[in-house]
Amino acid sequence: MYMFLPFLLALAGCACVGRSYAGLGYVLWSATIVITVAWFFHHATDPLNFSF
């Protein structure tokens, strides 16, 4: 439902860095990485059952 959040945070981080707010940009970029990794571990909990 909120899968746009990492993209929105990354865009805001790039905008902050572009407008010389590097500290806030780094915080937003770090939040993007943390949220992306957390959602990966939340959704990638079951092994895939492939049978070829």
ROGU-309037 format. One record per residue: residue number from 1; x, y, z of N, C-alpha, C in turn; residue in three letters. Coordinates in steps of 0.02 Angstrom, whole numbers, always signed. Layout:
N
{num: NUM n_u: X n_v: Y n_w: Z ca_u: X ca_v: Y ca_w: Z c_u: X c_v: Y c_w: Z residuo: ALA} .
...
This chain:
52
{num: 1 n_u: +41 n_v: -59 n_w: +0 ca_u: +0 ca_v: +0 ca_w: +0 c_u: +43 c_v: +63 c_w: +0 residuo: MET} .
{num: 2 n_u: +97 n_v: +61 n_w: +37 ca_u: +140 ca_v: +120 ca_w: +41 c_u: +206 c_v: +108 c_w: +6 residuo: TYR} .
{num: 3 n_u: +205 n_v: +74 n_w: -50 ca_u: +267 ca_v: +58 ca_w: -85 c_u: +298 c_v: +119 c_w: -119 residuo: MET} .
{num: 4 n_u: +263 n_v: +174 n_w: -121 ca_u: +291 ca_v: +234 ca_w: -150 c_u: +337 c_v: +271 c_w: -100 residuo: PHE} .
{num: 5 n_u: +335 n_v: +251 n_w: -37 ca_u: +372 ca_v: +286 ca_w: +16 c_u: +447 c_v: +288 c_w: +4 residuo: LEU} .
{num: 6 n_u: +481 n_v: +232 n_w: -14 ca_u: +553 ca_v: +238 ca_w: -28 c_u: +569 c_v: +285 c_w: -85 residuo: PRO} .
{num: 7 n_u: +527 n_v: +285 n_w: -137 ca_u: +539 ca_v: +329 ca_w: -194 c_u: +528 c_v: +402 c_w: -175 residuo: PHE} .
{num: 8 n_u: +478 n_v: +414 n_w: -134 ca_u: +465 ca_v: +482 ca_w: -111 c_u: +521 c_v: +508 c_w: -67 residuo: LEU} .
{num: 9 n_u: +546 n_v: +465 n_w: -22 ca_u: +601 ca_v: +485 ca_w: +21 c_u: +665 c_v: +496 c_w: -19 residuo: LEU} .
{num: 10 n_u: +678 n_v: +454 n_w: -69 ca_u: +737 ca_v: +463 ca_w: -111 c_u: +732 c_v: +528 c_w: -151 residuo: ALA} .
{num: 11 n_u: +673 n_v: +543 n_w: -177 ca_u: +664 ca_v: +606 ca_w: -213 c_u: +674 c_v: +666 c_w: -168 residuo: LEU} .
{num: 12 n_u: +647 n_v: +663 n_w: -107 ca_u: +655 ca_v: +718 ca_w: -60 c_u: +729 c_v: +725 c_w: -40 residuo: ALA} .
{num: 13 n_u: +763 n_v: +668 n_w: -32 ca_u: +834 ca_v: +670 ca_w: -15 c_u: +875 c_v: +701 c_w: -71 residuo: GLY} .
{num: 14 n_u: +861 n_v: +684 n_w: -133 ca_u: +896 ca_v: +714 ca_w: -190 c_u: +881 c_v: +788 c_w: -195 residuo: CYS} .
{num: 15 n_u: +819 n_v: +807 n_w: -182 ca_u: +802 ca_v: +878 ca_w: -184 c_u: +838 c_v: +917 c_w: -129 residuo: ALA} .
{num: 16 n_u: +845 n_v: +887 n_w: -71 ca_u: +880 ca_v: +921 ca_w: -16 c_u: +954 c_v: +929 c_w: -33 residuo: CYS} .
{num: 17 n_u: +984 n_v: +877 n_w: -61 ca_u: +1055 ca_v: +882 ca_w: -79 c_u: +1064 c_v: +934 c_w: -135 residuo: VAL} .
{num: 18 n_u: +1017 n_v: +934 n_w: -182 ca_u: +1021 ca_v: +983 ca_w: -237 c_u: +1013 c_v: +1055 c_w: -213 residuo: GLY} .
{num: 19 n_u: +978 n_v: +1065 n_w: -158 ca_u: +968 ca_v: +1132 ca_w: -131 c_u: +1015 c_v: +1148 c_w: -74 residuo: ARG} .
{num: 20 n_u: +1069 n_v: +1109 n_w: -68 ca_u: +1123 ca_v: +1119 ca_w: -19 c_u: +1102 c_v: +1107 c_w: +52 residuo: SER} .
{num: 21 n_u: +1054 n_v: +1061 n_w: +63 ca_u: +1037 ca_v: +1037 ca_w: +130 c_u: +1063 c_v: +966 c_w: +136 residuo: TYR} .
{num: 22 n_u: +1129 n_v: +959 n_w: +135 ca_u: +1160 ca_v: +893 ca_w: +131 c_u: +1145 c_v: +851 c_w: +192 residuo: ALA} .
{num: 23 n_u: +1144 n_v: +880 n_w: +251 ca_u: +1130 ca_v: +842 ca_w: +312 c_u: +1062 c_v: +809 c_w: +310 residuo: GLY} .
{num: 24 n_u: +1011 n_v: +847 n_w: +293 ca_u: +944 ca_v: +820 ca_w: +288 c_u: +939 c_v: +770 c_w: +231 residuo: LEU} .
{num: 25 n_u: +975 n_v: +783 n_w: +178 ca_u: +975 ca_v: +735 ca_w: +122 c_u: +1004 c_v: +668 c_w: +142 residuo: GLY} .
{num: 26 n_u: +1058 n_v: +669 n_w: +181 ca_u: +1087 ca_v: +606 ca_w: +205 c_u: +1039 c_v: +569 c_w: +252 residuo: TYR} .
{num: 27 n_u: +1004 n_v: +606 n_w: +293 ca_u: +955 ca_v: +575 ca_w: +338 c_u: +898 c_v: +542 c_w: +298 residuo: VAL} .
{num: 28 n_u: +873 n_v: +577 n_w: +248 ca_u: +819 ca_v: +548 ca_w: +207 c_u: +844 c_v: +489 c_w: +167 residuo: LEU} .
{num: 29 n_u: +905 n_v: +492 n_w: +141 ca_u: +934 ca_v: +437 ca_w: +103 c_u: +942 c_v: +376 c_w: +148 residuo: TRP} .
{num: 30 n_u: +966 n_v: +387 n_w: +210 ca_u: +974 ca_v: +332 ca_w: +257 c_u: +906 c_v: +302 c_w: +276 residuo: SER} .
{num: 31 n_u: +856 n_v: +343 n_w: +284 ca_u: +789 ca_v: +318 ca_w: +298 c_u: +762 c_v: +276 c_w: +240 residuo: ALA} .
{num: 32 n_u: +778 n_v: +296 n_w: +179 ca_u: +759 ca_v: +258 ca_w: +120 c_u: +790 c_v: +188 c_w: +122 residuo: THR} .
{num: 33 n_u: +854 n_v: +185 n_w: +137 ca_u: +888 ca_v: +120 ca_w: +139 c_u: +860 c_v: +76 c_w: +195 residuo: ILE} .
{num: 34 n_u: +848 n_v: +105 n_w: +253 ca_u: +822 ca_v: +66 ca_w: +310 c_u: +752 c_v: +39 c_w: +294 residuo: VAL} .
{num: 35 n_u: +709 n_v: +80 n_w: +266 ca_u: +641 ca_v: +58 ca_w: +250 c_u: +643 c_v: +4 c_w: +196 residuo: ILE} .
{num: 36 n_u: +685 n_v: +12 n_w: +145 ca_u: +689 ca_v: -37 ca_w: +92 c_u: +713 c_v: -105 c_w: +118 residuo: THR} .
{num: 37 n_u: +764 n_v: -105 n_w: +160 ca_u: +790 ca_v: -167 ca_w: +188 c_u: +739 c_v: -199 c_w: +236 residuo: VAL} .
{num: 38 n_u: +705 n_v: -157 n_w: +276 ca_u: +655 ca_v: -184 ca_w: +322 c_u: +597 c_v: -216 c_w: +284 residuo: ALA} .
{num: 39 n_u: +575 n_v: -184 n_w: +230 ca_u: +520 ca_v: -214 ca_w: +191 c_u: +543 c_v: -277 c_w: +155 residuo: TRP} .
{num: 40 n_u: +607 n_v: -279 n_w: +135 ca_u: +632 ca_v: -340 ca_w: +104 c_u: +630 c_v: -398 c_w: +153 residuo: PHE} .
{num: 41 n_u: +654 n_v: -387 n_w: +215 ca_u: +654 ca_v: -441 ca_w: +264 c_u: +583 c_v: -459 c_w: +286 residuo: PHE} .
{num: 42 n_u: +537 n_v: -412 n_w: +282 ca_u: +467 ca_v: -426 ca_w: +299 c_u: +434 c_v: -470 c_w: +246 residuo: HIS} .
{num: 43 n_u: +449 n_v: -458 n_w: +183 ca_u: +415 ca_v: -493 ca_w: +129 c_u: +453 c_v: -555 c_w: +105 residuo: HIS} .
{num: 44 n_u: +517 n_v: -560 n_w: +118 ca_u: +557 ca_v: -616 ca_w: +93 c_u: +572 c_v: -665 c_w: +150 residuo: ALA} .
{num: 45 n_u: +520 n_v: -690 n_w: +181 ca_u: +529 ca_v: -736 ca_w: +238 c_u: +521 c_v: -809 c_w: +219 residuo: THR} .
{num: 46 n_u: +485 n_v: -824 n_w: +166 ca_u: +473 ca_v: -893 ca_w: +146 c_u: +517 c_v: -912 c_w: +87 residuo: ASP} .
{num: 47 n_u: +543 n_v: -973 n_w: +87 ca_u: +583 ca_v: -995 ca_w: +29 c_u: +537 c_v: -1007 c_w: -31 residuo: PRO} .
{num: 48 n_u: +564 n_v: -998 n_w: -90 ca_u: +526 ca_v: -1010 ca_w: -151 c_u: +528 c_v: -1084 c_w: -167 residuo: LEU} .
{num: 49 n_u: +471 n_v: -1111 n_w: -184 ca_u: +467 ca_v: -1183 ca_w: -200 c_u: +464 c_v: -1192 c_w: -276 residuo: ASN} .
{num: 50 n_u: +523 n_v: -1193 n_w: -306 ca_u: +527 ca_v: -1204 ca_w: -378 c_u: +535 c_v: -1278 c_w: -391 residuo: PHE} .
{num: 51 n_u: +502 n_v: -1302 n_w: -442 ca_u: +513 ca_v: -1372 ca_w: -463 c_u: +521 c_v: -1372 c_w: -540 residuo: SER} .
{num: 52 n_u: +582 n_v: -1383 n_w: -560 ca_u: +597 ca_v: -1384 ca_w: -632 c_u: +609 c_v: -1454 c_w: -656 residuo: PHE} .
